[in-house]
Amino acid sequence: MRRRRRRFPHVPRSVVAVLTLALCVFLMAGGVYMLVDKPPFMLSTPWGRIRPIMRGTGQTIYEGIISALLYGALFAGLYMCFKATGSYNPRMARLLMTIGVLVSILGLAGLYYMMWVKF
């Protein structure tokens, strides 16, 4: 009996999951908008202040980078909480859960702050 040949190389599930998550963070942070519209990196005011966040519907590149980092922190915290459920060591599970919740709260608070400053 002949074996069928694979047409595509075998890619581990963890690599597919990380790439999918990176694509989701890229899309949520406005990566397509930044590639297509080419917004300014930062804004400067007449008084010499530099503002990374644009009020209204626009977005600067710096704002997109910050939001991508905050979304990444949010997902990393949730992943730590998920890994804490499978740990057999109670001390490690408690530590992972605590750090995961704190990182998730910091990421979410940062995103809410950006939205508050924006509008």
ABEGO torsion letter per residue (X at the ends): XBBBBBABBBBBAAAAAAAAAAAAAAAAAGAAAAAAAGBBABBBBAAGBBBABBBEABBBAAAAAAAAAAAAAAAAAAAAAAAAAABABAAAAAAAAAAAAAAAAAAAAAAAAAAAAAX
